[in-house]
Amino acid sequence: MKKLHVSTTVNGDPAEFVCTPDESLLDALRNRLGLTGAKEGCGTGDCGACSVTVNGRLVCSCLVLAAEAEGAEIATIEGMAEQDRLHPLQRAFIDHAALQCGVCTPGILVAAKSLLAKNPEPTDEEVRYWLAGNLCRCTGYDKIIRAVQSAAAEMRGA
Amino acid sequence: MAFDEYQKREFKQVGTRPNRPDGVDKVTGRAMYGADMTLPGMLIGRILRSPHAHAKIKSIDASAALALKGVKAVVTGDDFARPEDDFLRDVQENCMARGKALYDGHAVAAVAAIDAATAKAALKLIKVEYEILPHVTDVDAADEGRRAHRAGRANAGKRPRRHVGQCHQPLRVRPR
């Protein structure tokens, strides 16, 4: 299959890769660019482990074609911390023990960040609805909600 | 000492809330899981699964798949040695069907190829001839039916029974 050349921006930096026309953005991020933070849980858009944002919009990268990244701004979990400084959400997840195996964690963090960008003061219910597309099989949604709320409060104060 | 005389004691570790040592790696996406590893020359595996809940596998022809450029190996149940032990044989057949597919999704063959697209294409070239057998969908039918696995005497792995007291006698309820 003839490959496509894609020029895009990933976490603020220009990035280029070649991909097949049927390749998912998730596969391109993981296999072409080496950004393995986004995980493939289901490959069908049910689990949210592959969540990234494309031009600020939260998507399941397994359902987006890699070719669609042309000219777009992609943000992944790898771009959330600034050098050694963790994002308040990342710190809150560690402080609240809101992760266990960590496979769903990158997707949940990306999704939560996107929620707080739209709604800096969500109710617990709004957090639960927003994160309903992110499955965690270690259990612990409660700690995740608390971590998001604690980070939200910190970010409002900052 | 009675239970309510419990004295609070200080421990070095017990009762503390340490942050998990792998926390930073996991929240930054840096943590490496099996699926995140790549090595030079690494092959990608894909599995062909039975579309039938219960079927005899009459034949598997993998020659076309093996002939596809980029395919390095195809394995089926016949490629595995037979463990002597009944239980281990059962475990093996659960990993990959041998002669019979025991459930919808049972692995029937596996392919190793240079990339995922090639492995996927190879799966489509494997010809499996099935003879569909009747299947059951509930516990009662499974209990009466023919055994699904070769190991073991019946479909029920265990029948634990426990008799305590005389529950068959009417209860005597004491009026208050």
Interface residues (C-beta under 8 A of the other chain):
Chain A: M1 T20 D27 R30 N31 L35 T36 G37 A38 K39 E40 T76 I77 E78 M80 A81 L86 Q90 F93 I94 D95 A97 L99 G102 V103 T105 P106 L109
Chain B: R17 N19 R20 D22 G23 V24 D25 K26 V27 T28 G29 R30 A31 M32 Y33 A35 D36 T38 A116 A117
